[in-house]
């Protein structure tokens, strides 16, 4: 998107529908600034009220005011050369990863958390809706180095039962992934876990989230595509697994050796490591 449109969108949390509108404007700005809200909605494949709400999210009274603000970006000069929208989305993710890296300049807090999680048996891991994928990835690798990881990706009574059972079995911590748009059931589960006496460590997108946790692990998400991209949270989750592995090196090595023997015997992979 052009520099001027970038400035309007900076710091805005857009819905998937609003991102479609922003994407269309970025790709067709020279013609879009002359369209009515009805015409823009038709071209972008959204409803006309969605165009109005999009303009209001950007701080305008309505679409005509937004269109008026965008016209100087087109009229009277050529748009500057730039990366295309897909490249820009990747650039944002690169910046997000750099933010995660910079936050680890002092890894002492993460190292301490890794030791706490390594010593927590069982270790429940929570992730609902879009967060379930990252929670599953974290649990998959954590199981390679930890004897009892319990993945909770279904809500309702099954989630409540899982938290209660983990606590009764001796769990002291809950690892949760809670990414935008912050499922209400996940937030309720965090409160329930703390009521049970569990401490909570949450991988999320920022520190000022609308819920409480004992440890917040922030990693920004990419917001330039129709749906969020999660390179930052994934990198942070893998760093947390590494901290758990480092906290119990003998157990880690024994479990990894056992795992390698098992997959060799079972022929799990076509490519074998030397």
Protein Blocks (a to p, Z undefined) as FASTA:
>chain_A
ZZklmmmmgopacdfklmmmmmmmmmmmmmmmmpcfklmmmmnopafklmmmmmmmnopa
blklmmmmmmmmmgopacdddddfklmmmmmmmmmmmmmmmmmmpmmlmmmmmmmmmmpc
cdddddehjlmmmmmmmmmmmmmmpcbdcddfbghjllmmmmmmmmmnopabdcddddde
hiaklmmmmmmmmmnopacddddfbfkbcbdcfbdcdddddfkbmbdcfklmmmmmmmmm
mmmmmmmmmlmmmmmmmmmmmmmmnomafbdcZZ
